[in-house]
Amino acid sequence: SVGADVNQKLFRGFATTAAVREGRLDILETLIKAGASQPACEEALLEASCHAQAGCEKLLMSSDLIRPQIAVQALVAACCRGFVDVVETLIKCGVDASATNSMLLQSLKP
């Protein structure tokens, strides 16, 4: 087989993560179409929540490669950073705004 492995993880994450970090929706779409894996897409979703990339969030959520618990984790990350557009996008994509997250439960402990 010739070509790059879209699912190879490098020191700063997957190629999907790098595309999100740089705000390259076009490249992210190409990587998803080329067979980006569930772990690659989930890591990219979490990265998008940390970098206010609502467009990337929408594309990743429409890929059907994101597990519900990861989507909730992304929602929590966006809420913690005050990224309203990302929060709204995730909720519009069906993320349960009333779901619990272990990170939130841990923050309640003294």
Backbone bond lengths (Angstrom), bond angles and torsions (degrees), N, CA, C in turn:
res aa  C-N    CA-C-N  psi(-1)  N-CA   C-N-CA  omega(-1)  CA-C   N-CA-C  phi
1 S - - - 1.447 - - 1.532 109.28 -
2 V 1.300 115.11 137.00 1.458 121.57 -178.79 1.525 108.72 -108.12
3 G 1.314 116.04 142.84 1.459 120.00 177.16 1.511 112.12 117.20
4 A 1.307 114.52 171.30 1.462 121.23 -178.26 1.522 110.86 -82.43
5 D 1.320 115.54 150.69 1.462 122.50 176.07 1.527 107.76 -86.55
6 V 1.321 117.14 112.20 1.467 120.61 -177.80 1.525 111.91 -67.49
7 N 1.326 117.36 -13.75 1.457 121.16 -178.21 1.523 113.90 -105.56
8 Q 1.314 117.39 10.51 1.460 119.77 177.72 1.526 108.91 -72.66
9 K 1.326 115.39 129.50 1.463 119.97 179.74 1.521 109.12 -95.58
10 L 1.312 115.10 126.54 1.456 121.87 178.95 1.526 109.07 -105.89
11 F 1.299 117.36 -175.02 1.468 120.85 -175.37 1.525 113.66 -63.08
12 R 1.317 118.73 -25.26 1.469 121.46 178.43 1.519 112.27 -108.62
13 G 1.321 116.94 18.50 1.454 120.73 177.17 1.516 112.77 108.39
14 F 1.301 114.35 -168.02 1.459 122.22 179.92 1.529 110.39 -78.83
15 A 1.314 115.79 168.17 1.468 120.83 175.52 1.532 110.59 -61.40
16 T 1.331 116.55 -34.50 1.467 120.14 177.51 1.525 110.71 -61.48
17 T 1.324 115.76 -39.45 1.467 120.77 179.51 1.524 110.55 -63.90
18 A 1.322 116.36 -43.21 1.467 120.74 179.10 1.529 110.94 -64.09
19 A 1.318 116.93 -40.78 1.466 120.63 179.18 1.525 110.72 -61.54
20 V 1.324 116.31 -43.05 1.467 120.64 178.58 1.522 110.52 -65.22
21 R 1.322 116.38 -45.86 1.468 121.46 -178.26 1.531 111.23 -56.13
22 E 1.331 115.82 -35.55 1.469 120.94 -179.11 1.530 112.81 -92.76
23 G 1.340 116.91 0.73 1.458 120.54 178.77 1.517 114.41 70.74
24 R 1.327 116.85 28.15 1.470 121.78 -176.51 1.527 110.66 -96.45
25 L 1.321 115.05 81.72 1.459 122.38 -179.94 1.525 111.21 -59.75
26 D 1.330 117.09 -37.75 1.463 121.37 -179.71 1.530 111.46 -63.46
27 I 1.312 116.52 -42.07 1.465 120.01 179.41 1.521 110.37 -70.91
28 L 1.330 117.07 -40.10 1.463 120.55 177.64 1.524 110.58 -58.63
29 E 1.318 116.65 -44.06 1.465 120.90 178.90 1.529 110.89 -61.30
30 T 1.319 116.97 -42.18 1.465 121.51 177.98 1.522 110.99 -61.99
31 L 1.328 117.32 -42.92 1.467 121.51 179.94 1.527 111.67 -64.87
32 I 1.319 116.87 -40.20 1.470 120.29 178.02 1.525 109.95 -64.41
33 K 1.329 116.73 -45.08 1.470 120.64 178.75 1.523 111.99 -64.10
34 A 1.346 116.62 -27.51 1.466 121.18 -179.48 1.528 112.49 -83.37
35 G 1.337 116.72 0.69 1.458 119.63 174.66 1.510 116.41 104.47
36 A 1.320 117.50 29.73 1.466 119.89 176.68 1.525 109.66 -55.75
37 S 1.316 115.97 137.85 1.465 122.35 -175.71 1.528 111.89 -78.71
38 Q 1.337 114.62 168.59 1.460 119.91 176.94 1.533 111.65 -59.56
39 P 1.344 119.56 -47.89 1.472 118.33 178.12 1.532 112.93 -59.68
40 A 1.319 117.36 -37.79 1.467 120.85 179.42 1.527 110.84 -65.49
41 C 1.316 116.62 -41.54 1.466 120.41 -179.81 1.526 111.57 -71.77
42 E 1.327 116.43 -37.83 1.465 118.96 179.61 1.525 111.55 -67.88
43 E 1.312 116.88 -40.63 1.469 119.89 176.59 1.528 110.09 -63.29
44 A 1.318 116.60 -38.86 1.465 120.88 178.45 1.529 111.05 -65.77
45 L 1.328 117.31 -37.75 1.463 120.75 178.15 1.527 110.49 -62.12
46 L 1.322 116.43 -44.32 1.464 120.22 178.79 1.528 110.94 -64.58
47 E 1.313 116.08 -38.05 1.471 120.56 177.28 1.531 110.24 -64.89
48 A 1.319 116.76 -41.23 1.465 120.88 179.28 1.524 111.34 -62.31
49 S 1.327 116.45 -34.22 1.465 120.73 178.26 1.521 111.94 -68.78
50 C 1.302 116.61 -26.16 1.473 121.46 -179.82 1.523 112.45 -88.16
51 H 1.333 116.71 -13.85 1.466 120.44 -176.20 1.527 112.90 -121.79
52 A 1.323 116.78 16.80 1.474 122.30 176.24 1.525 113.05 54.62
53 Q 1.320 116.50 45.78 1.466 121.85 -179.13 1.538 110.00 -104.11
54 A 1.324 116.40 75.43 1.462 121.47 -176.28 1.530 112.30 -61.45
55 G 1.317 117.76 -37.98 1.468 120.64 178.94 1.514 111.72 -62.65
56 C 1.312 115.93 -40.92 1.469 120.63 177.51 1.522 110.38 -66.48
57 E 1.332 116.29 -39.25 1.466 120.73 177.87 1.533 110.20 -58.26
58 K 1.316 115.87 -47.00 1.467 120.56 -178.01 1.524 110.98 -62.19
59 L 1.319 116.86 -44.41 1.461 121.32 179.47 1.526 110.82 -62.94
60 L 1.315 116.97 -45.39 1.464 120.70 -179.43 1.527 111.59 -65.88
61 M 1.317 117.60 -40.95 1.469 120.60 179.31 1.525 111.38 -65.54
62 S 1.317 117.60 -29.95 1.468 120.44 179.44 1.527 112.33 -79.77
63 S 1.328 116.83 -6.45 1.468 120.41 -177.65 1.524 113.65 -79.48
64 D 1.321 118.67 -12.12 1.472 123.51 -177.18 1.525 112.38 62.59
65 L 1.324 118.05 23.25 1.459 122.26 178.52 1.527 112.17 -109.96
66 I 1.324 116.62 8.04 1.460 120.89 -175.52 1.529 109.56 -108.47
67 R 1.339 115.70 122.21 1.469 120.20 176.87 1.532 109.35 -75.37
68 P 1.347 116.76 148.67 1.473 120.37 -177.14 1.530 114.07 -54.69
69 Q 1.331 118.03 -40.14 1.469 119.38 -177.46 1.529 111.68 -67.45
70 I 1.324 117.23 -30.36 1.470 120.62 176.91 1.527 109.68 -73.08
71 A 1.326 116.30 -38.06 1.466 120.25 177.71 1.528 110.60 -62.75
72 V 1.329 116.99 -40.05 1.465 120.82 177.46 1.528 110.05 -65.48
73 Q 1.315 116.72 -41.12 1.469 120.77 177.47 1.534 110.48 -60.11
74 A 1.325 116.51 -41.02 1.467 120.88 177.35 1.529 110.85 -64.36
75 L 1.327 116.21 -39.86 1.463 120.90 178.14 1.526 110.63 -61.87
76 V 1.321 116.67 -44.65 1.467 121.16 178.93 1.527 110.34 -61.63
77 A 1.327 116.69 -44.01 1.468 120.67 179.93 1.529 110.88 -60.88
78 A 1.324 116.71 -43.47 1.466 120.57 179.65 1.526 111.22 -66.47
79 C 1.327 116.74 -38.68 1.469 120.62 177.69 1.526 110.87 -63.49
80 C 1.324 116.40 -44.13 1.470 121.12 -179.34 1.524 111.94 -61.74
81 R 1.319 116.57 -29.16 1.462 120.51 -178.21 1.530 112.78 -95.85
82 G 1.328 116.48 -5.26 1.457 120.23 177.61 1.515 114.79 76.29
83 F 1.336 117.14 25.58 1.465 121.28 -179.31 1.530 109.99 -87.69
84 V 1.323 116.05 84.18 1.461 122.50 -174.27 1.522 111.88 -58.68
85 D 1.328 117.89 -43.13 1.467 120.10 -178.46 1.530 111.42 -63.31
86 V 1.316 117.23 -36.62 1.467 120.64 178.26 1.525 109.92 -69.68
87 V 1.326 116.79 -42.56 1.466 121.17 177.95 1.524 109.84 -59.71
88 E 1.323 117.23 -47.41 1.466 121.17 179.59 1.526 111.34 -61.49
89 T 1.316 116.93 -41.31 1.465 121.08 179.26 1.520 110.90 -62.26
90 L 1.318 116.96 -46.26 1.466 120.41 -179.35 1.527 111.43 -63.06
91 I 1.318 116.82 -41.49 1.467 119.96 178.81 1.527 110.38 -65.59
92 K 1.333 117.43 -41.35 1.472 120.80 177.04 1.527 111.53 -62.85
93 C 1.328 116.46 -28.36 1.470 121.13 179.11 1.527 112.11 -84.16
94 G 1.325 116.89 2.24 1.455 120.31 173.97 1.515 117.03 101.01
95 V 1.324 118.22 8.26 1.467 119.90 177.87 1.524 108.24 -70.36
96 D 1.323 116.15 133.47 1.457 122.74 -177.34 1.526 110.13 -74.34
97 A 1.313 116.27 109.23 1.464 121.31 -177.70 1.519 112.36 -70.17
98 S 1.322 117.98 -15.58 1.466 120.35 -179.88 1.528 112.43 -101.39
99 A 1.315 117.39 6.77 1.468 121.09 179.98 1.525 110.40 -70.85
100 T 1.330 115.02 153.53 1.463 119.30 176.15 1.519 109.29 -95.84
101 N 1.307 114.33 159.58 1.458 121.12 -178.49 1.518 107.57 -140.07
102 S 1.322 117.17 138.39 1.466 120.54 -177.06 1.525 111.86 -59.52
103 M 1.326 117.55 -31.32 1.458 120.72 178.39 1.533 110.22 -63.88
104 L 1.323 116.59 -39.29 1.459 120.16 178.24 1.517 111.02 -69.13
105 L 1.325 116.77 -40.95 1.456 120.26 -179.83 1.525 111.05 -64.29
106 Q 1.313 117.51 -37.87 1.462 121.05 178.76 1.521 111.41 -66.84
107 S 1.318 117.60 -32.86 1.461 120.22 -177.82 1.527 111.74 -71.16
108 L 1.335 117.54 -16.19 1.458 120.97 178.54 1.520 112.02 -79.91
109 K 1.319 116.91 -19.99 1.467 120.81 -177.94 1.530 109.87 -77.08
110 P 1.353 116.53 140.53 1.476 119.24 179.35 1.513 112.81 -69.14
